[in-house]
Amino acid sequence: MAITVILNGKKEDVKEGMSVSDLLAVKKIRPEVVTVELNDNILEREKYNKIFLKQSDRIELVYYMGGGYAF
């Protein structure tokens, strides 16, 4: 069975009982390169496998990019 969540502002169906870790695995995202915000709360990376998605959850995946000056 599937549930609908809001992922980065867009509705998306995901498998019921899916953890945040599962979502990242399905999306092929390494946990160390992203910060996950769930319903306006930043999650601790160590808890990704203990937090399960629910209907209408709002998930934001925030990536940090390194940069510098171009000459």
Buried (B, 14 or more C-beta within 10 A) or exposed (E): EEBEBBBEEEEBEBEEEBBBBBBBBEEEBEBEEBEBBBEEEEBEBEEBEEBBBEEEBEBBBEEEEEEEEEE
